Amino acid sequence: MVAIQKEVNPHFEDFLFDWNQKFQFLVGGYGSSKSYHVAFKLILKLLSEKRTALVVREVYDTHRDSTFSLLEEIINDLGLSHKIRCGSSPMQVKFPNGSKIIFKGMDKPAKLKSINNVSLIWLEECSEIKYAGFKELLGRLRHPSLKLHMILSTNPIGEDNWTFLHFFKDERNKRIVLDDQDLYKERTVVVGDTYYHHSTADDNLFLPESYIEQLDEMKDYDPDLHRIAREGRFGVNGKRVLPQFSERPHEEVMEAIRRLRDPIERVGMDFGFEDSYNAVIRMVVDHKKKYLYIYWQYYKNHMTDDRTVVELDEFKKSRELIIADSAEPKTIQYFKQEGFRMKGAVKFGGSRLANTKKVKRFKKIICSSDCPDVIRELKYLTYKEDKNGNIIPDEFKTDPHTFSAIWYGLDGYEVSDLKGGSVSVLKPR
């Protein structure tokens, strides 16, 4: 074993020598030194044990100026370049005890099939790798005798990214592994066979103060990037469509609805089958305050119309009017023949944008905790962007079926113009 002396950041000292868990997940802001310490940890491990380590990024060619360059820099800094050989064609690092580091990209998946006896994998910028790729790599992590390890490092991204859904919270599937807020508070957490580590630029004692000042300035001109780069926290990745959206306990929402003097009750439905969903939303408008309450949902796919009418039988009994997607006239006619009160929403050129603007005019959108799919789709709904980074006002990064149901349900209703002009409120016929 080569004797090594190296000054490191105190927040990473325990991490460097902790190999108790199979998975090690590092998330942090810009300049926190997480990638540096992962690279150093790999070198220490491969010097002490004969292993083959695989370093993966989404695109192979990005290794040369990132992971490979970083490992080479650390090896030179340690004065070990005469013992540890860094070859550039192909990129590979070879150790005197037979250990080696190989580099692969998920953009060339065929190259993964030739890998054998890999006992240690580092996924750098793992949020850029697809979930299917992560699961494929798990299958490549195998060795007859050595303990297996996978290190994942990333800057935080949106809460809809697989890294957050897998390692933290997947509300749609009611799966909670770790509340990310607990990680930000504790800084390191162990849950089962996963070691979590959070870091920011403050943890890197070697950063110049001017760099941290640049990160701090982001708060004034780009709060989302500040959250990612300076605070190292997951959240909304992009501009939110409905920043006034909030979730409340069901009974609290129902009590607020019961107190309304002149509630406007609406039901909207979006149709779907294969990749999309049948979404039905019950909501109430407080026209005076300009509040929208959402308190009931139906959300299923792979449902034929005859099965759906059975599951929605309560609407036939209550005679509630359902305003649905007019692009499906045959389905609407079928529901009407089955005894439902249903009509199609008016569609016109630009109706997507008009409907989006209508919903955005509500001062508050308050959703019951009993509507998990509404919360999942709308809480972090963000706009798509064009190639110049400008938002596309009627396109979103996901396909929110509950949002479409809300559009249709509010057909004929207009929120008062925020500039002060009076706008009529139309009752559904």
Steps between C-alpha positions, in 0.01 A plus 500: 500500500638839399514755784297805398472840661242735356303793640129460436182686587383398852140436387629219275746331738263230623365443150846419364534190717138393547421192292224354717215547252454375146369835373650839571300796373667841497303809410625855527537846356761635264858493626425283804788262405282187497643373169855563620449295813326217313800479266741504797295232675523277190878536486538411869276195463669367190844543653397292801301229316527347155179608329360608167308826527267634234446874463187593305358818351210538260734603215835322471694791353428720805727281716820642352454849646325389820544165677814384316664841530410520871642155580819581309533831686469333841746225409756759388436710812567194718829437318382158385513547123801264484293224664146564372482523122238713326449399139303726272425270204291333617451688825607271783680520834720206605633438851813306603293235684295417191207730575364705214244768421312485172276769353172450315212711371134411491489640146690183396312226691643218288841566659358404842440139397871415502549609862577226754569487874422865567462541877489878519310748280501879513214678322609861457215748434268205551189716447597524131494121468164339429334282763516203263876556476534500879317168522713358217815596691374327813500180298863561400610542862613152597803318641538148645664613825534878542236719662313706240472879503336767286575870551261754347586870488293784363390857521133508603239521229120495490305279738363318196846359421548129567780565750258682731217253441724198566714623789258741669126524431266363235163644602311343213596150613480597869866409550710703741860400568633825646364852533758716322445773761642262761814457290550877467474525878713201601746524206572123507236231548497121473178326397522125454779425255536861379732769634385857419729804496407864441750779434520863394777741404538584870640149550786565258764687696715536189252712305575870452251735667429660164352173372258477792403863447410417138277217622334733752422754227286241318228552760420839346475397135432121497350356823465150351867484404592643842313213668690248290844661487527671839270296725541165329130417538246322286188689399326631192727490198366781283231764522188377679171529317294529820710657777180568699423127527504353852399177672284491814352222716171374356282600794648850498411539132148366550441731796610799289258392226213460747550859617457647150179701448476469121717208391534423130525123465661348193606158371745451214614185319791416272493172307788257467583134462853379427764754607248767602235480771131544562512790744190635673529798734241647737570863591340805654564864413488781754434774246523782754847409623611347169587169667475159332445199726569148367361230726434175305673306225460191284817399314537172307616369165450177306128540573240431232196730497263231626717446810545873555127575506460237773775654713356849452142392571467755783496780239206342324314483830590856605427644155813713523600653170836378372672726247736284298748508215299582188760322287328173601138546379431124476606449861287792616202359312553159661501651849181694421332181377596340831316773689777747576470876468801578286596755238816594313707804587533768235832480315647760269834609363712605795270337759792327675665834569169667592412221743845508657477877550152459650620258768807715569271795585379331818669656801513162672454142383441283805506124450384230740749241619250244367604593143856359473512497119389863478775589747759294315416653162440863597716577803821497296358550151746704294502652155689360204770727363612573146861468385572852629375420849173693464187337641231368265185626676265221390740202523624318809780259586246232591151416376271600791166327443352649817581849368305423182205380710509829691503695172190319378320527831547877504362539148279808488635640828735796504710623789470878541758692305781589740522845338161582649263440210178315577459159343181297493465167676318249285309211655523167316177402331 
